[in-house]
Amino acid sequence: MTYSRRDRTERCLLFLLALSCAAARGESFIVKDGMALGEIIIAENPAPIVKIAASDLQKYVEKITGAKLPISTTPRKDVPVQVYVGKSPHTEQLKISSEDLPHGAYRIVSGENWLVLIGRDREWEPKGLMKLATQKAAWVARGKESKYEHPLWKEWDKATGEHWGLPFSQFWKQHNRELDLWEMDERGSYNAVAAFLRMQGVRWYMPGELGEIVPRKIDIALPEVKKTVRPDFELRYPYLYGQRFISDVKDVMWQLRMGFNQAPDVVGEGYRGHGVNYVIGREETKRAHPEYYALMAGRRITEDRFAKHGRPCLSSTALIAANVQFIRAMFDTFDLPMESVMPVDGFTSICQCELCEGKGQPERGWRGQFSNYVWDYCNKVAREVYKTHPNRKVVGMAYTTYMLPPTNIDKLSPNLMVTIAQHRSGFDQNVEERKFFQDLRKGWLEKLPESGKHFYQYEYYRYAVPGKAGQFTPAFFPRAIAWDLRQLKGISIGDYIEIYHGLRNAKDANVVTDLNVYVTGRFWWDAAQGLDALLDEYYTLFYGPARDEMKAFIEYSEQNWMDLKKVEKIDKVFELLTAAEAKVPEGSAYAQRVALIAEYIDPLKDRRKQLAMPRDNVPRAVLVTLEDAEVTLDGKLDEAAWHKLRTYPLRNLVTGKLTKIRTRFHIFWAKGSLYMGVVCEEPDMKNLNITAKTNDDTGIWNGDEVEILIETQVHAHYQLCISPSGALADIDHRNGLKTIWSSNAEVGVHQGEKAWSIEIRIPIASEEQANIDPDNGLAGRMPSNAYPWYFNVCRQRARGVQLEHWAFSPTGGGFQKPRKFAEMGGIIRDPKERARREKLRQEWLKQWQ
């Protein structure tokens, strides 16, 4: 904007008038009547974050008042008020320090004619080999072998004399070139500036201008203030999956304005997870040290479909020694504060060597069956590292099958930190899950050293993940966030949150995800604040005339998003959002914000159509009643009863075509139980891949197996897995993976010359069984035509890393797809109904041929 000479004269007179009026009243203003009375002062050579902080302060003051504060390194005598941003000789003269302000803490202090906005602004700088690790070329080189030709790996191998990987695959993503910032830079002074702007009424509810609220006023008074603000949690890190700090500048600026902090002085330069991968992952190591790897079905698992790095044998003393050596090298070479000793992902089975035999504990359920095995390994490594590096941390994760604390360790090594993997999003709707994590934390605190905080959370705000459950869902959970962070204050260092935000290959859930992140960010700083006031302000400022309607929509979504599998609930979601759309002026910022949600959840309409459709397009099995059947459960299927029954074939899971190696099953009902016989042809019987020999061993999923999946009229759903050894793993899927549940089934398995076969009797309890005794028995009643069951029979054939998957009702991929389950009903006596069903069956068969 340009001004004429007359305009400039008038503005100068207004400036002098405002200055004299303020002086007469004894008040000081940074801006008065739209005129700048202050200036921003920074050091001559400030850190990049200080430049950004000063620039943002200037920008938002101008947005608020229209007045642009000059930025300088030297105060001018003719300017009444100085606003000092960051450390400088001027703040030192005022004796205002930032040295005692770690993890983004800040100070706001004022005097008669000055204001200091200050925090610690240390710049992170890569040193030594770390400089090589920051180069993008080190990680995107084509081919596995060519990557190791990069100077980084050559120097690393030379320094260690080993062939180890490095947990720095996204290092180059942690520097934003446009802002010249490292993700690890401290940003205390920026936090002070953002806090001051919030004092003026500025809010940043999501990235970009559409996400911000900027009030309009003509005055900004110099406040009387003297406060130091420290966050309740040191680690405040939303990990933008796949992007990190190289993402769009508006996303990075939102992180700055929210006061997030990676806490590199505590956890290091990025996520520390699956650390064993780097010890066992390279081909040279696989060839030289087979003893590092798990023994399953007679072979060392140096690579499989779950873990390309291989599966470790955690009883191997050689692997323990190598892991200790690796962690020490990471500390010495890269000066890291912490390194991971977490096993590979997909840890659903353990090694079958003599040293590991009997170390699983299936009686502790899915979340504890390998806790003693895994944490004994982590603790042994940590204790050895502690001897040479007592001031560094080793971290393991309480995750999947080893989430529960170990029972074979009284106190963990003083240098061992625990990360607890969790989904707080479900804490509001699932009281049982909330209680589980309360008890889990108490259990871990009993194992951890009394001094200091020794755990943090690895969280998942994953509801914009392409192809994942929950995509397109209005997954708001602010009350669960507030409740959980209040519980964690004082015992946890904070959160590392996996966020799928800004993924352009799917509709973006930013306006959904960002409300959750906004609430999380504010509660990271002050977990004791009132949530209702925070949300009321959000509804009012962000949605304006649709305030009440959006509050109703978000609150209903919060209570029901995990259960949007019912047509009436999806209809209610759209009804509430439509009411909000009707209240906002067309083209306004309010309308655009509501439209973002409407666009994101629009695919729920397709889900509604799918839910409203009958399952007539799936195959059907007829359940015959044979009350007088005599069956010995030995797996041979040689009784007369089996020969009276219809044969049902399994087909390719994806294509639906019949397979060369055939699998068939038969079913009947007798004396309150479901009987099933399964025959698995096998031309290679001598190489059956048996990975489970005891009941409830989830290692069964690595080898040959048959799975029976059942959804009764009252319960969805159960999973029974049977190994050629006769071992049975039965699981209740109603709330996650409940492996301590027992079907009370009886199983017999026979291995013949050209096939292995199963006979199983599954007793059925009452419809109230899940409430009476949730750990035992199938809840339901005998299936009928009016009230059928939905089920599937699936087979996995495993030879090395090659897997074949077959099913009675092909799902297109994956066994756990209840909407694709086949129908199970009783004998059809009505001729018309029989003809209708047969027509549908023929149409289904034609579809897959």
N, C-alpha and C positions, 0 to 999 in steps of 0.2 A: 504494500500500500504506500502511495506517495502523497505528500501534503504540499499545498501552496505556501508561499511566504506568510500570508495572512493566517492560514491554519496553524502554521508552526508558532506564530506569535501568540495566538489564542491559547494553544496547548501549553506554552511556556508560562503564560499568565495563570492558567488554571493550576499548573504545577506549583507555582509560588504561593497561590492562594491556599491550596490544600496543605502545603507545608506549614504556612503560618497558622492555619486553623488547628492543625494537629498539635503544634507547639503550644498554642494558647490553651488547649485542653490538657496538656501534659501527656499526650498519647503519642506512641510511635507506630508508624505504619510502613509496611513493605510496599503496599499499593494503596493509594487513597483516591477515591473518585475516578478510578480508571487510570490514574497516573502513577508511574513507577517512582517510588521514593527509596528504593533499595537497589543493591547490586549483589551479584554472586561472586565470591572470591574463592579461588582454588590455588593450589601450589603451582609453581612454575613448571615442574615436570611431574604432573600427577599420574597416578595409575589410570589405565584406560577406563576402569569402572567409575572413577571420580569424574572424568570428562562426561561420561554418559549420564551420571547422576546430575551434574550441573546443567547439562543440556535438557534433560527431562524436566527439571525444576523450572527452568526458563520457559519451556514449551507449555507446561500445564498452568503456570501462573498467567501466561498470555491467553490460554484458552479460557481460563476462569474470568479474568478481568479485562483482557484486551491490552494490558500493559506488558511490555517486554523488558525484563530485567537484564542489564548488561552483565557479561561474564568477564572477569578480569583476574589478574594475579596480584594486583596492588590496590588497596582501598583508596578511593578518591575523597578528598576532604569535602567536596561540594555535594556528596551523596549522604543522606542522613543515616541510612541503615545498611549494614553489611551482613550478608548471609554467607557464612563460611561453610563450604562443603568439603569434607575430607580433611585429612591432616595437612597442616601447612605451618610455616613459621608463625603465622598469626594465631593459630589455635594453641601453639606452644606458649606464646606470650600470655595467652589467656589461661594457661595451665589446665587445658582440657585435653586429656589423653584418650587414646583408643586402644592402648596395648592390652588392657584387661577385658577386651570385648571379643571373645572367640565365637565362632559358629554363627556369625552374622548379627550378634548383639550390637546395639547402637546407643548413642546419646543424643538428646536434644536439649540444648542449654541456651538460655537467652540472657542478655544484659540490657543495659539502658538503650543502646543503639546497635545491638548485634544479636545474631542468632547463629549457633553452631549446630550443624547436622553432620555427625561424625560416627565412624565405625572403623573396624580394622579392614584394610584394603590390600592385603598382601597378594602379590601376583605369583601365581604358580609358574614354575619354570622347569622344563625338562632338562635333565642333566645326563651326561654319559650315554649309555645305551638307550636311555629313555628317549633321547632325541630321535634315534632311529625308529623307535616304536611309534612315534607320532606321525610317521610318513605313511600316507595312504597307500603308496606303492608296496609297502611291506605286507599289505593284507589283501589286496585285490589282484595280485599277480595270478595269471592263469595257471591252473594245474597245481596239484599238491606238491609235486617235486620242485617246480620252478619257484614256488614261494620260499622254499628253504634255501634257495640260492641267494636270497636277498642278504645284504651285509648284516642286517639285524640278527638273522639266524646263525650266520657264520660266526659272528662275534660271540653270540650266546653259547653256541656249541663249544667254541674255543675256550671261553671262560669257565665252563662247567665240566668239559670233558664228557658230556652226556648228550643225548638227543631228546630234549624235552620241548614241549610246546610253551606258549606264552599267553597269559590271559589279558592281552591288550588288543584284541581284534577290532575294537571300535575306537581306539585311541584317536585316530585322525578325525573322528566325528565329535570329539570333545573340544574342538577349537572352532569358534565362529569367526571367520575371517572378516566379515562385514563389520562386526563390532570389535574385533581384535580382543576377544575374551576367551579364556579357557573356562571350561565348566568348573574347574577346581579353584578358580580365583575367589578370594574372599570378597564379600560385597557389603560390608557393614555400612559404609557411608550411603550407599544407594538405599539400603533399608531405612536409614534415617530420613532420607528425602521422601521415600514412598510413604512413610508414617506421617510426615508433615503434610503431604498432599491429602492423605486420608483425613487428617484433622480439618482440612478445608472442604471435605465432602466428596473428594474424588474416590471412585470405586472402579475396580477392574474385575469384572465377573467372568470374562473369558478373553482370549487373545483378540487383538484388533480393535478398531474404533467402535465397531458395533457392540463390543463387550464392555465398553467403558461408560461410566457416568461422570460427567463433568458439570458441576453447578455453575451458574452464572452469577457473579456479584462484582461490585465495583471496589470493594475494600478487602485488603488482607492485613489485619493488624499484626504487629510484632507481639507474639504471645509471651506471657510470663511463664516460663517453663524451665524445669530442671529435672530431667528424668533419664534414667538408664533402663533400657528394655532388653531383657534376655529371653530367648525362646525357651519354652518348656521342653523342647526336644532338639538335640544337636543335629540329628540326621533328618532332613526334610526334603526328600528327593523323589520327584515323579520322573521316572525313566520313560521318556518318549520312545517307544519301541521302534527300532530301526532308524531313528533319526537323531536323537540326542541333541547336541548343541549346534549341529549344522542345519537344523530345521529352519523354517521360515523365521525371519527376524521378529515378526510379531509374536510368535510362540516363545522365542527366547526372552523378549522384553517382558512378556507376561510372567515368566518365571522370575525375572528380576523383581518385578513389582510385587509379586506375592511373597518374596523373601525366602525362596527355597534355598537349600544348602546341601551340597553333596557330602560334607564333612570328611574331606580327604585326609585330614590329620587323624581321624579315627578309623575309617574303613578303607582308606586308600583311594586310588584313582579309578573308581568304578566298581561295579558289582563283583563281589568275590563269591563265586559259586562253582560247584562241580570241579573243584581243584584237582582231584585225582586224574581228570581227563588229561591234564598237561604232563603228567608223569608217564601215562601209559599210551598216549595217543599216536605217537609217531611209529612209522613202519620199522625203523631200525630197532626200536625198543621191543616191538612185538616179536621180531626175529631173535633178538639176543636174550630176552627174558620171558619165556613162556610161563615161568612160575609166578609171574605177576597176575595172571589172568585166571578167571573162574573156570573150573572144570565142570562141564555139563554134558551128560550123555556120552562121556568118554572123550570129549575134545575140549581144548582150551578155547575160550570165547574171546578171540582177539578182535572180532568185529561181528556185530549182528544188527538186526533191523532196528533195535531200540537204541543201540549205542555204537556209533561208528568207531569210537575210541577203544572199544572192547569193554569187557566186564571184569572188574578186579576181584581177586581172591583176597579178602580183607584179613585172612589169617596168615598170609604170606609174610614172614619176617623180612624177606628180601625187599618186598614192596614197601613195608613200613620204613626200612632204612633208606630206600630211594626217595620216599615222600619227604622224610626229614631233611635229606640232602637238598632236595628241590626247594623246599621252603626257606632253608638257610641261604641258598643261592639267590632267591628272590629278594630276601631282606638285604643281603650284602651288595647285590648288584644294582638294585633299583631303590633302595632305601625306603621300602614300603612299611607302613605301620601294621598291616594285617595281610594274611594270605589264607586261602581256603584249603580245607582238607575234606571237602564234601565229595561223596561218591558220584558216579555218573548218574545221569537222569534215567528214568524208567527202571528203577531198582525194585523189581517185583519178585526177584528170586535170588538165592545166594548159591555160592559155589558148592559143589557136591564132593569135594575132596575130603580126605579123612580128617584134616585139620578143622574143616568147617562143619562137619557132620554134627547134627543135633543142635546147632547154634540158633536156628530159627525158633520163634515162639508163637506159633499160630494161635495159641490160646489167648494172646493179648490183642487179637483182632488186627484188622488191616493196618491201623496206625501205630502199632507197636510190635509187630511180628519180627522185625529185624532191628529193633532199637538197641538191644544189648550188643548185637553183632557189629553194627555200624559205629556206635558211640565208643565201644571199646577200642576200635581202630583209631578213631579221631583222638581219643584221649591218650593213647600210646604215642602217637605222632607228636601231639602237643607237649607232652612231658619231656620228650627228648629235645624238642626245639627250645623249651624253656631253659634248659641247661646252658645254652649258648646265647639266647636272645630273650632274656626275661622281661624286657620292656616292649616286646612286640606281641601281637595277637595272632592266634590261629582260630579260624572260624569254621564251624560246621552248621548245617541247617537241619532243623527239625522238620521233616518233609515226608510226605506220603507214608511209606511203610516203616519209617523210623522217626515218627513225630513225637512219640511218648518218651519221657526220660528213661534212661537205662536203669534197670534194677540191680545190675552187677557192679555199679560204681557209686560209692558214697558221696564223694566230692570230686568234681572235675578239676583238671589241671588249672592253676590260677591264670594261665594265659589263654584258655579256651573260651571263645565267645560263641554264643548260640544265636542263630537266626531262626525265627519261627515263621514258617510259611502259613498264610491264612487268607481267608476271604471274609473280611468284616461286613461285606455287603449283605450277607445273609443273617447277621446277628439279630436284626429286628424281627424277622419272620420265623426264625428258627431258634427258639429259646434253648433247645437241647444243645445246639451247636455253640451258642454263647456260653452256656455253662461249661461245656467241654473245654473251651479255651481259657476260661477263668481258672479251672482246675489245672489245666496244662501249665499255665504260667507259674502257679504256686509250686507245682512239681519241679519245674526247672529251677526256680529260685532256690529250692532246697539243695539242688545239686551244684549250683554255681557258687563261686567265692562270695563272701559277705561284703567285701569292699568293692564299691563302684558298681556301675551298670554293665552287665555282661550279656545283654541280649537286645535284639531289635527285630522288627517284623519285615518279612518280604511279603508285600501285599499285591493283590491283583485287582485293578479296576479295568476289567477286560471286556466291557460290553460293547465294544465297537470292533471286535476281532472278526475279520472276514471268515465266514464258514464256521464260527464257533457258536455254541449255545449262548443265547442271550443277545445275539446281534439283532439290531432294530428294536430292542426293548427299552422302554423308558425306565432305565435302572437308576432311580434316585434312591439314595440311602443316607441322607444327612444325619438322621437320628442315630443310626448305628455308628457312624463316624464319631459323633460327639460322645456317645456313651463309651466307646472303646478307648478313645484317646484320654478321657478322664480316668479310666481304669489303668492306663499305661503310664500316666504321668508319674515321674519319680522312680520308675523301675526299668524303663526302656529308653534307649538313646534315640528311638524314632523309627521311621519307615523308609523302606525302599519300595516304591510302588511301580509296578509294571503297567503302563498305560498305552493303549492303542488309540492314538489321537492323530488326526490329520492324514489317515490312510486314504489315499485317493482311489484305490481300487475297490472301495466300498463307501456307502453313504457315511458321512462323518458324524459321529455322535458328540461333537464338541460341546454343544449347548446342554447335553445331558451329562457327559463326563465332567465338564468343567465346573458345574455346580458342586459335584462331589469333591472335586479337587480344591475348589475355592473354600468350602467348609473345612476340609482337611487342613489347608494352608493356614487359615485363621486359628484353628484349634491347635496346630503345632506350636503357635506362638503363645496362645493363652487357652489352655484346656478347660479352665474354670468359667469361661464366659457363658452368657446365656444364648442358647441356640435359637429360641423363639424370636428374640429381638433381631438376631442376625438374619434370619429368614424373612421376617416381616419387612425389614429394610430392603432385602433383595426383591421380594414380590412387588413392593411399592415402586422402587426405583427402576427395576428392569422391565416390568410389564405394565406399569402405568394404569391405564383404564381397565386392563384385564387382570388387575392384581388379584381379586378374589377368585376369579375363574382359574387362573394359573396356580394359585395356592391349592384349590380343590383338585386340580389335575395332578399336581406333583404329589400331594399327600395321598391321593388314591393310588397313584403309580408306586409310591414308596411302600404301601401296604400290600400291593398285589403283583408287582412286576415279576416275581419269581414264580407266579402261578398263572401266567397268561397262556394257559393251555385250555381255557374254557371260552367258548364263543361269547357268553354274556359279559365276561370281564373285558375282553378286547373291545366289545361294543361300547362299554362304559368309558374306556379310555378315550375312544374317538368322540364320544358324546361330550365329554368334559373339554376336550381340546377344541372342538367345534364351537362351543360356547365362548371360549377365550378368543378365537379368531373373529367372532362376531363383534367383539368389544373394541378391537384395536383399529385405529384409522388406517386406511389403505395406504401402503407405501411408507408408513412411519417406521422408526427404529423398533418400536414395540411389535409391529406387525412382522417385521423381518425376523425378530427373535422367535416369535411363535411359529413362524413358517419354517425355521430351521428344525424345530422339533417335529412339526407335521411331516416335513420331507423325510426326516430320518426314520420315523416309525411307520411310514406309509406301507412298507412291505408286510407289516402285521396284517394287513387286509388279505394278503395271499395266505398267510398262516391261518386266518380265520376261515377262509374257504376250505382249506385242507382239513381243518378240525371239524367243519360242518359236514364234510363228505363221509359217507359210510365206507367201511373197509371191504366192500364187495370185490375189489380188484385184487385181493390177495387170495392165495390158495386156501382150501378148507380141508380139514381132516375130520373124519367121522369117528366119534368115540363110542365104541361098542361096549355094552355091559356084559361081562362074563363072570357072574357071581360064583359059579362052580368051577372056575379055572384052577388047575393045579400047576403051580410053577415053582421050580427050584431055582433060586437066584444064583446060577453058576455061570451065566453069560453065554450059554450054548444055544439057547433058543430051540431046543429039541423037543419041547412039549407040544402036545396036540393043539393047545390054545393058540399058539403063535401062527399055526398053519391055517387057521380059520379067518385070519385078519387081512384087511387090505394092505398092500405094500405102498409106501410113500417114498419116492426117490429124492435125493438131494441134488441140487443143481449148482452151477457156478454162481458164486455170490454176486458177481457184477453183471455177467452176460445173461444169466438165467438158462444157459444151455446145459444139457445133460453132460456129465463128465465121463471120461474114459475109465477111470477108476471109480467104481460105483459105491454108493452108500445108500442104505435103505433103512426104514424104521417101521415099526408097527406099534399101535397103542390100544389099550383097552382099560376098562374100569372094573374094579372088583373090591367089595368090602371097604368102601371109603378111601380107596387109593387109586392113583394113576399108575399103570404099568406101561413101561416102554421098553421095546427091544430094538437095538441098533446094530446093524452089521456093516462093518467098514472093510471093504475089499482092500487088500494090500499085497501087491506083487513083490515087495521088498521087506518081508517080515523081519529078516535078520537085522535090519537097520531102523527098526522102530525108534523114534526119538522120544524116550521116556524121561521127562524132566521133573516128575513128582512121584514119590513113592509113599508119601504119608498124606493123610487128609488135611485139607486147608492150606496146602503148600501152593502159593500163587505162582511158583515156578512152573506150574502146569501150563501156563500160557506161552512158554517158550518151546513147547514140543508138540507131539501128536496129542490130540484131545478131541472130545465131542462135548458140545455145550447144548444144554436144554434151557431155553429161556421161556418163562411163564408169566403172563399177566392175568391174574384172576379178576373176578368181577369187582373185587374190593381192594386190590393191591397191585401196583405196578412198580417194579417187576422183580422177579427172582431169576437167578442164574445158577445153574448146576453144571460144573465142569468135571469131566471124567477122563482120567488118563488110562492108557492101555495097561498100566500097573494095577488098576482098580482104585487108585486114590481119587477122592472126591473133594472138590473145593466148591462150597455153596455160599452164595452171596445174596444179600438183600439190597436192592438198589433204590429203595424209597428215598433215603437221605444219604446219598453218597455210596461208598463201598463198605457195607457192613459184613465183614468176613467172620465175625463171631456168631452170626446167625447160623442156625442149623436147620436144614430141611428134614432131618431125621430119616433121610432116605436110606434104603438098603441097596447095595450095588454088588453085582457080580460081573466079572470080566473074564473072557476066555480068549487066549491067543492060539489060533489055529495055524495051518500051513499057508493059507492064502488070504486070511482075514483075521481081524480081531473084532469081538462082538461084546455087547453090553446088555444086561438085563437089570432094570432098576424099578423099584417100587417106591413111589413118593406118596406118603400118607398126607391127607388133607385135613387140616384142623377146621375150627369154626370160622365164621366170617369175622368174629371179634378177636381172633387170635393175635393180631398185630397189637391190640391194646392189652390183652390179657397177659401174653408172654411174648414180647416182641423179638426175643432172641431164638425162638423155636417155632418151627412149623409153618406151612403155607396157609395163609388166611384166604378163605374162599369157600365155595360150595361146588358141587359137581357141575361141570359145564352142561349147558343145554342149548337148544336152538334159540330160545328166547334170551338166555343169559349165557353167552359163550365165553370161553377163555380166548385169549390171543397168545400165540406161542411161536417158537421157532426151534428147529433142530439144526445145529451147525456143526461142521467138522473142520478142523485145522490139520493139515498134513505138513510136517516140517522135515525138510532135508537140508541140513546146513543152514545157510541164511535164506534159502528159498522156501516160501510158504505158499500153500494152496488153500483156498477158503471156499467152502461149499455150504449151502443152506437149503432147507425145504422151501422157504420163502425168500428169494433173493432180495437183498436190500439195496444193491448198488454199491455197497462198500461198508464194511463194519458190521459186527453182529448186534451191537446195542442200539437198535432202531425200532422201538416198540410200534411206531406207526406202520411199519412194514411187516409186523408179525402176522402169521397165518391165523385163521380162525379155527377153533376147536369146538364142535358142537356134538349133540347126541345123534342117535339114529333118526333119520327123517322118515316120518310115516306118511305125511301129506304128499300125494303124487304131484300136485302143482308146485309145491315148494321144492320137491326133489328135482323136478324138471328145470325150475328157475336156477337152482344151485348148480346143476350139471351144465347148463348153458354158460353160466359165469365161469365155471371151472374150465370149460373148453376154450372160452375167450382168453382166459389167463394163460393156458398152455400155448395157444396160438401166438400170444404176445411175446413169449420167450423163445419160440422156435425160429 
